[in-house]
Amino acid sequence: MKITIIGAGAMGSIYAALLADAGHEVWAVDLWPEHVAAIKAAGLRVEGPTDNRLVTTVNATMQVADAGRSDLYIIATKASGVGPAAEAIADRSAQGALVLTIQNGLGAAERIAKFMPTENVLLGVADGFGASMKGPGHAHHNAMNLIRIGEIGGGMTERLESLAEVWRGAGFNVQAYDDIDQLIWEKFICNVTFSGSCTVFQRTVGEVMDNSVSWTVALGCMREAHACGVAKGVNFSFDDADAYVTAFGAKMRAGRPSMLQDHEARRPSEIDAINGMVPVLGREYGIPTPYNDLVAETIRARESLFGSGDG
């Protein structure tokens, strides 16, 4: 299978390396010139607790057009990059290619729909990777727990099962689900719990949970998001949301969410798709969102200083 991965950051690089190592023709598209150059020169290295591989068969480029037409497009950009990625592949995906988008937060399908029909678009959720870039051409992960994929409209299909097999063949733990919206929301409330709070307080997941003030803020953010999900009619798989996110955090106490990593590198984060999305939903459903209002605005204020020499 020919696969183009748009956004070869930490997660996209892991996808690219393992899928290429499984024998697929993989093109990694990214805007980081040093990263692309490193992959071209020496290959793509992926490290983890039980994984240390250098894959030299990944094709790397900064332009989607260089890859030509593919059977599968994986959009692994930040939320803000989903629209531009969809625009870049709109013509190429028109002839039956599948598009799988895997992001944190909400709204990926809606961003894609602005540029192309979504009948060939599938949604994914990645859990428990703890991925980061160690440098150009070098990605690291703490674990590879699970990737969940599903049809936008729900239901199990032959193409969904076939796509899951492609990922399994590359060594990923992948499951296909008939209600991906539920899973996206369950990941979303975990992101809302820890992304904003870890970033505002500059703490790991465990440090946030161990501090009464930061944990109160984190749980306040989560409860607002959960209330919005309930109002929307999401079929959550649990009754106790506090217990759910507490158990999630306990498994990754040393974790540093990507939002925190972005701020440490003075990069804009995905705040609008995570904590910043909750006030949008709150207005829609008439639910107050003071915790997420404060966290999102604090993070946006910090990001406005990036590049200014302040902050």
C-alpha positions, 0 to 999 in steps of 0.5 A: 500500500502507498501511504502518505503521512501529512505531519511527521511530528512525534506521532506521525514519525512513529506511524511512518517508521513502523508502516514503512518497516512493514513493507509499505511505500510511505511518504512523510510530509513535514514542514520542518526542513531539518527533519526532512533532511535528516530522514533523507540522509540517514533514515528515521529513528524510533525509540521506545521501551521495547523498540529501537529501530532505524528505518531507511525506507521512509520517503521524506518531503516538504510538499504533498505533491511530491508523493503523488497519489496514495491509497491512504492519507494519514493526517497527523498534524496539529489541529490547526494543520488539518484544514490545510492538509485536507486542502492539499489532498482534496484532488488526490483523494477524489479517486477512492483513496482513504483519509484517516485523521488522528488528532487531539481535541474535537473538530477534525472532521468539520475542518476536513469537510470544508475542503472535501467530501467526507465519505472516504474519511475515517477518524482515529484516536491514539492513546498512551504513546507519550511521544516526543521528538528528540531531534531531527529524524529521531522520535521517541515514545513511552509506550504504544497503548492503542489506536482506535479507528472508526467511520465518521457516521459510525458502524463497522465496514469492510474497509474499516476492518481492512485498514485496522489490519494494515496497522496491526501488520505494522505492529500497532495495537489497533481496534476498529469501533462502530462508535468512534465519536464516543471514543473521541469524546472520552479521549477529549475529556482526558486531554481537557483534564491534563493538557491545559492544567499541565501547561498552565502550572508547568507540571507533569501529569502526576505533579498536577494530580498531587497538588490540590490546587492544580488538581481542582483546576484540572477536574473543573475543566474536565467536569465542564467538558463532560457536561457538554458531552452529556448534553450532546448525547455522547454515549460515555462508557463510564458513570464516574468521570472523575474516576475515569480521568484519575485512572487515566492519569495514574497510568502516565504520571510522568507524562508531559502533554504535547501542549506543555511540550509546545510551550516549552519550545515556545510553539503555538499549541492546540488550545483551541481544539482542546480546552478552548473548545469547551467554552464554544460547546458550553455556549451552545448548550448553555453550560457555564465553563469558567475553568476552561475560560480561564485556562484557555485565555491564560494559555492564549495570553502566553502564546501571544508573547512567543517570539516577543522576547517576553514571557 
